[in-house]
Amino acid sequence: MSATLVWFRADLRLHDNPALWHALSTAGSRKSPLLAIFCLTPQQWLDHDQGPNQLNFLLRNLASLRQDLLELNIPLKLIHAATFAELPSQLARFCREYQVEELFYNEEYQWNERQRDQAVHEQLQMQGVQLHSYQDQVLFTPGRLLTGKGDYYTVFTPFYRQWIQRLDASDLQPLPKPPAQAATAWEADPLPESLTELGLDSGNTNIQQLWPAGETAALEQLAAFCEQSLHRYKELRDFPALEATSRLSPALAQGLISPRQALTAVWQATQGRLTDKESGAGTWVAELVWREFYRHLQIGFPRVSRGRAFKTPTEKLAWRSLQEDRVQEDLEAWKAGQTGFPLVDAAMRQLQQTGWMHNRLRMLTAMFLSKHLLIDWRIGEAYFMQQLIDADLASNNGGWQWAASTGTDAVPYFRLFNPYRQSERFDPQGDFIRRYLPELKQLQGKAIHQPPVHKNRSDLFAETGDYPPPRVDLKAARERVLAAFEAIKPS
């Protein structure tokens, strides 16, 4: 008996899943059963800096997807391959075993994933398998939104304007959950119960308790955000002590919901008013468009998926060398939340304890590492990928390069956040700082933002526990990074 196959990747849901929808429709018309497959590639995950927070979440979401698919009588099968290089032959073997005639999947835009898919195409087409791919992570396929000269946009605002102009009501019609197929004789494969079964570090599994898994939980979270917080998102989103953001980035990263579903929920919550950037809804929609913008950049400028700077002249920047003890110490202090700058440190400890960080603080901590400490942004980018539960190459890379001034940025001056001013502005009462830096909980007023540094270390410890003094002088650090950028300007 021949079969049809749908390949799940970063789209672990039943609703608004183009590949699943079309695969099931085709299977029904061909009267061939539909199988689902997911590929476990542990070495590739390590090569891509995917860490245990993200991967534990992935296993939990796969378990939820497996159960949801069983309700449609679709068994979820697994392929185990160390790296992408092994997948074409593994998929070919699977397709021969189950007599697969057509394979359906949703597109991904990272360089390695695109090379993987091309290799799979070539392998499977040689044995007569038809492949069908669909747009899923973006509303507009990369290449559809171009400048007047026919180039990919390199600045967000004009990209956003055209995105809004081209948006049509037909773009906001998510596919429904498909109907169940007839029962098949094939059974779903058992999933690994932990990362250790795959030879990987299990990490801090307590973090998983903070993040409900599965499509149903993500849809409920989206509905609650639109009902309770969307209207105040613009005015409150920059204050990390408040629960004012959607926290849907993990669900979007693993495809528990689609961008189309998110936009449609906003459309319904605002009676169609989702393009006003002065409103909470419009501000949140702009954040979704940023995600899409960075995916377009991955296609237009594939070097950004390969460890390269978007602004190629910045490849010549003289970053401080990790071979120097002081630089390595600075990096470790940044990771540990021990830089002596309270909001920076609180943010890094939030990352340690929750696997997530508030977006305002992602900008601040990235700028602190790349500019105040003059440490290569790629080191920070990799660390965030290893720690974040919502790790997403396009958004993480785009954010880091924006913060480091090596990426897309229309601002005609050098951007460098002052951590003290950011703290006073966005955590004015110090509530967020006290939550993650209990050693500073006794400090009041401006001292919470800039703890006093005493000549007598015992006096300092009495007031702030073991909290360290600042690792850098802000004025000197600013002068140093400005000089580094001046040095690479064309003569």
C-alpha positions in Angstrom: 0.0 0.0 0.0 1.4 3.4 -1.0 1.4 6.3 1.5 1.5 10.1 1.6 4.0 11.8 4.0 3.9 15.1 5.9 7.2 16.3 7.4 6.9 18.4 10.6 9.6 20.8 11.4 9.0 24.2 13.1 5.2 23.9 12.7 4.1 21.6 15.5 0.3 22.2 15.2 -2.8 21.0 13.4 -4.6 24.4 12.8 -3.4 26.6 9.9 -0.7 24.1 8.8 -0.6 24.3 5.0 1.6 21.2 4.6 -0.7 19.1 6.8 -3.8 20.4 5.2 -2.7 19.7 1.6 -1.1 16.4 2.5 -4.3 15.1 4.1 -6.4 16.4 1.1 -4.1 14.6 -1.3 -4.0 11.4 0.7 -7.8 11.4 0.8 -8.2 11.9 -3.0 -5.5 9.2 -3.6 -7.1 6.9 -1.0 -3.6 6.5 0.5 -3.0 6.8 4.2 -1.1 9.8 5.5 1.9 9.4 7.8 3.6 12.2 9.7 7.4 12.3 10.4 9.7 14.3 12.5 13.5 14.1 12.3 15.6 14.0 15.4 19.1 15.4 14.7 20.9 15.8 18.0 24.4 16.7 16.6 22.9 19.2 14.3 21.1 20.8 17.2 24.4 21.1 19.0 26.1 22.5 15.9 23.3 25.1 15.8 23.8 26.0 19.4 20.3 24.8 20.4 20.3 24.2 24.1 18.4 22.1 26.6 15.7 24.7 27.4 14.6 24.8 23.8 15.1 21.1 23.2 13.2 20.0 26.3 10.3 22.2 25.1 10.6 20.6 21.7 10.2 17.1 23.2 7.2 18.2 25.2 5.6 19.8 22.1 6.3 16.7 20.1 4.5 14.6 22.7 1.5 16.9 22.5 1.6 16.8 18.6 1.8 13.1 18.6 -1.4 12.8 20.7 -3.2 15.4 18.6 -2.3 13.6 15.4 -3.6 10.3 16.8 -7.0 11.9 17.1 -6.8 12.4 13.3 -5.6 8.7 12.9 -2.2 10.0 11.7 0.7 8.2 13.3 3.8 10.2 14.0 7.0 8.4 12.9 10.6 9.4 13.8 13.8 9.5 11.9 17.1 9.5 14.0 20.0 11.1 12.2 22.9 12.9 13.8 23.1 15.7 11.3 21.3 17.1 8.3 23.8 15.4 6.0 22.3 12.0 6.9 18.7 13.0 6.3 18.4 12.6 2.6 19.4 8.9 2.7 17.3 8.3 5.8 14.2 9.9 4.3 14.8 8.0 1.1 15.0 4.7 3.0 11.8 5.6 4.9 9.9 6.4 1.7 10.9 3.1 0.1 9.8 1.2 3.2 6.4 2.8 3.3 6.0 3.3 -0.4 5.7 7.1 -0.1 4.7 8.7 -3.3 4.3 12.4 -2.2 6.0 14.4 0.6 4.6 17.7 2.0 6.4 20.2 4.2 6.5 23.9 5.2 9.5 26.0 4.1 12.3 27.1 6.4 14.7 29.9 5.5 18.0 29.3 7.3 20.9 28.5 5.1 21.6 25.0 6.4 17.9 24.1 6.3 17.6 25.2 2.7 20.7 23.2 1.8 19.1 20.2 3.6 15.9 20.6 1.7 17.6 20.8 -1.6 19.5 17.6 -0.9 16.3 15.9 0.1 14.7 17.0 -3.1 17.4 15.7 -5.3 17.5 12.3 -3.4 13.8 11.7 -3.3 13.0 12.9 -6.9 15.5 10.2 -8.1 13.2 7.5 -6.7 10.0 9.1 -8.0 8.7 10.9 -4.9 6.9 14.2 -5.6 7.7 17.0 -3.1 5.4 19.9 -2.2 6.5 22.9 -0.1 4.4 25.7 1.4 4.8 29.1 2.9 4.2 29.0 6.6 6.5 31.2 8.7 5.7 34.4 6.8 2.7 36.0 5.1 4.7 37.2 2.1 7.1 34.8 0.5 10.6 36.3 0.5 11.1 38.1 -2.8 7.6 39.4 -3.0 8.2 42.6 -1.1 11.1 44.4 -2.8 12.3 48.0 -3.2 11.6 50.1 -6.3 15.0 48.8 -7.6 13.9 45.2 -7.1 16.2 44.6 -4.1 15.4 43.2 -0.7 14.7 45.8 1.9 17.5 46.5 4.3 15.6 48.9 6.5 12.6 47.8 8.5 10.2 50.9 8.2 9.8 50.8 4.4 9.5 47.0 4.5 6.8 47.4 7.2 4.9 50.1 5.1 4.8 47.8 2.0 3.9 44.8 4.2 0.9 46.8 5.5 -0.1 48.1 2.1 0.0 44.6 0.6 -1.9 43.0 3.5 -5.3 41.8 2.4 -8.2 40.2 4.3 -7.6 37.0 2.4 -4.2 36.9 4.1 -6.0 36.5 7.4 -7.9 33.3 6.8 -6.2 30.5 8.7 -6.8 27.0 7.6 -8.9 25.0 10.0 -8.0 21.8 11.8 -8.3 19.1 9.1 -10.7 16.2 9.5 -9.6 12.8 10.6 -8.6 10.2 8.1 -9.7 6.5 8.3 -7.7 4.5 10.8 -4.5 2.9 9.6 -2.6 -0.2 10.6 0.5 1.8 11.3 1.3 2.9 14.8 3.1 6.1 16.1 6.7 5.7 17.2 7.6 6.2 20.9 9.2 9.5 21.7 12.4 9.9 23.7 11.4 10.7 27.3 14.4 13.0 27.9 17.3 14.6 26.2 19.7 12.1 27.9 18.2 9.4 25.7 19.6 11.3 22.8 23.0 11.8 24.4 22.3 15.4 25.3 22.5 17.4 28.5 19.1 17.5 30.1 19.7 21.1 31.5 17.4 22.7 34.1 14.2 20.8 33.6 12.5 23.0 36.3 12.3 25.8 33.7 9.8 23.7 31.7 7.2 24.2 34.4 7.0 27.9 33.4 6.1 27.1 29.8 3.0 25.1 29.0 3.5 22.9 25.9 1.3 22.1 23.0 -0.9 23.8 20.4 -4.0 24.1 22.7 -2.0 25.9 25.4 -0.6 28.3 22.9 -4.0 29.1 21.4 -5.3 29.8 24.9 -2.4 32.0 25.7 -2.9 34.0 22.5 -6.6 34.5 23.3 -5.8 35.6 26.9 -3.2 38.1 25.7 -5.6 39.6 23.1 -8.4 39.9 25.7 -6.3 41.1 28.7 -3.1 42.9 27.6 -3.1 43.8 23.9 -4.7 47.2 24.3 -2.1 48.3 26.8 0.9 46.7 25.1 2.4 49.9 23.6 2.5 51.7 26.9 3.6 48.9 29.2 5.7 46.6 27.0 9.1 48.1 27.9 8.7 47.6 31.7 10.1 44.1 32.6 8.6 44.0 36.1 5.2 43.9 34.5 3.5 40.9 32.8 2.7 43.1 29.8 4.0 41.1 26.9 2.5 38.1 25.2 5.3 35.6 26.0 4.3 33.8 22.8 7.7 33.8 21.3 8.4 30.1 22.3 5.1 29.1 20.6 5.9 31.0 17.5 9.5 29.7 17.4 8.3 26.1 17.4 5.2 26.7 15.3 2.6 26.0 18.0 0.7 28.9 16.4 1.3 30.6 13.1 1.9 34.3 12.4 -1.4 34.2 10.5 -3.2 32.9 13.5 -1.7 35.6 15.7 -2.6 38.4 13.2 -6.1 37.0 12.8 -6.6 37.0 16.6 -5.6 40.7 16.7 -7.9 41.5 13.7 -10.8 39.9 15.6 -9.9 41.6 18.9 -9.8 45.1 17.3 -12.5 44.7 14.7 -10.0 45.0 11.9 -7.8 47.8 13.3 -4.4 46.2 13.5 -2.2 48.6 11.5 -2.1 51.7 13.8 1.4 51.7 15.4 0.1 54.1 18.0 -2.1 51.5 19.4 -1.2 48.4 21.5 -2.5 46.1 18.7 -0.5 47.9 16.0 2.6 47.9 18.1 2.4 44.2 18.6 1.7 43.6 15.0 4.9 45.5 14.1 6.8 43.1 16.3 5.4 40.2 14.3 6.5 42.0 11.1 10.0 42.3 12.5 10.1 38.5 12.7 9.1 38.3 9.1 11.6 41.0 8.1 14.4 39.0 9.5 13.3 35.9 7.6 13.3 37.9 4.4 16.9 39.0 5.2 17.9 35.4 5.6 17.0 34.8 1.9 18.2 38.1 0.5 21.4 38.1 2.5 22.2 34.4 3.3 25.5 35.4 5.0 23.6 36.4 8.1 22.7 32.7 8.6 26.3 31.8 8.3 28.0 33.7 11.1 28.6 36.8 9.0 27.8 40.5 9.7 25.1 42.1 7.6 27.3 45.2 7.3 30.3 43.6 5.8 32.8 46.4 6.7 32.1 45.6 10.4 33.8 42.2 9.8 37.1 44.2 10.4 36.1 45.4 13.9 38.9 44.8 16.4 36.9 42.8 19.1 38.8 42.1 22.3 40.4 38.6 22.3 39.0 35.9 24.6 42.6 34.7 24.9 43.1 37.5 27.4 42.2 36.6 30.9 40.4 39.9 31.7 38.2 39.5 28.6 37.2 35.9 29.5 36.4 37.1 33.0 34.2 39.9 31.6 32.3 37.4 29.4 31.8 35.0 32.4 30.6 37.9 34.6 28.1 38.9 31.9 26.8 35.4 31.6 26.5 35.0 35.4 24.8 38.4 36.0 27.8 39.7 37.9 28.8 42.8 35.9 28.0 45.3 38.6 25.2 46.9 36.5 22.0 45.9 38.2 19.5 45.9 35.3 22.0 44.0 33.0 22.6 41.5 35.8 19.0 41.0 36.6 18.3 40.4 32.9 21.0 37.7 32.6 19.7 36.0 35.8 16.2 36.1 34.4 17.6 34.2 31.4 19.3 31.7 33.7 16.2 31.1 35.8 13.4 31.1 33.2 15.1 30.4 29.8 13.6 33.7 28.5 14.4 37.4 28.6 12.3 40.5 28.2 12.9 42.1 24.8 14.0 45.5 26.1 16.6 43.7 28.2 17.7 41.6 25.2 18.7 44.8 23.5 20.4 46.2 26.7 22.4 43.0 27.5 23.4 42.5 23.8 24.6 46.1 23.6 26.5 45.8 26.9 28.4 42.8 25.7 29.2 44.0 22.2 29.8 47.6 22.9 30.6 48.2 26.6 32.7 45.1 26.8 33.7 45.1 23.1 33.2 41.3 22.8 32.2 39.9 19.5 28.4 39.8 19.1 28.6 36.3 17.7 29.7 35.0 21.1 26.6 36.5 22.7 24.3 35.4 19.9 25.5 31.8 20.4 25.0 32.0 24.1 21.5 33.3 23.7 20.7 30.5 21.3 22.0 28.0 23.9 19.9 29.4 26.7 16.6 30.7 25.2 13.5 28.6 25.2 12.3 30.7 22.2 15.6 30.4 20.3 15.0 31.4 16.7 17.9 32.1 14.4 16.4 34.9 12.4 15.1 36.9 15.3 18.1 36.2 17.5 20.6 37.0 14.8 18.7 40.1 13.7 18.5 41.4 17.3 22.1 40.9 18.1 23.3 42.5 14.9 21.0 45.4 15.5 22.3 45.9 19.0 26.0 45.5 17.8 25.5 48.0 14.9 26.6 45.3 12.5 23.1 44.7 11.1 20.2 46.7 9.7 19.6 50.0 11.3 18.3 53.2 9.8 19.3 55.4 12.8 22.0 57.9 11.6 24.0 57.9 14.8 25.7 55.3 17.0 23.3 53.7 19.4 24.5 52.8 22.9 22.2 52.3 25.8 23.3 53.6 29.2 22.4 50.8 31.6 21.8 53.2 34.5 19.4 55.4 32.5 17.6 52.3 31.1 17.2 51.1 34.7 15.8 54.3 36.0 13.5 54.7 33.0 12.1 51.1 32.7 12.4 49.7 36.2 11.9 53.0 38.1 11.0 51.3 41.5 13.6 48.6 41.1 11.0 45.8 41.3 12.5 43.8 38.5 16.0 44.2 39.9 15.0 43.1 43.4 13.3 40.0 41.9 16.5 38.7 40.4 19.2 40.4 42.5 18.1 39.6 46.1 21.5 40.8 47.4 20.3 44.4 46.5 16.8 44.1 48.0 17.7 46.5 50.8 18.7 49.4 48.5 16.2 52.2 48.0 15.9 55.1 45.6 18.5 55.6 43.0 20.9 53.3 44.8 19.0 50.3 43.4 20.0 51.4 39.9 23.6 52.3 40.8 24.7 50.7 44.0 27.3 52.6 46.0 30.9 51.5 45.7 32.8 52.0 48.9 36.5 52.1 49.4 36.1 49.7 52.3 34.9 46.4 50.7 33.4 45.2 54.0 31.1 48.3 54.0 30.0 47.4 50.5 29.2 43.8 51.3 27.3 44.8 54.4 25.0 46.9 52.1 24.9 44.8 49.0 26.0 41.3 49.9 28.5 40.0 47.4 27.3 42.2 44.6 30.4 43.3 42.6 31.4 46.8 41.6 31.0 47.8 37.9 33.4 45.9 35.6 33.8 48.8 33.2 33.8 52.6 33.3 30.9 53.6 31.0 32.6 56.7 29.6 35.9 54.8 28.9 33.9 51.9 27.4 32.0 54.3 25.1 35.2 55.9 23.9 36.7 52.5 23.3 33.9 51.2 21.1 33.5 54.5 19.2 37.3 54.3 18.4 36.9 50.7 17.2 34.1 51.8 14.8 36.0 54.8 13.7 39.0 52.6 12.8 37.0 50.7 10.2 35.5 53.7 8.4 36.8 54.1 4.8 39.6 56.7 4.6 
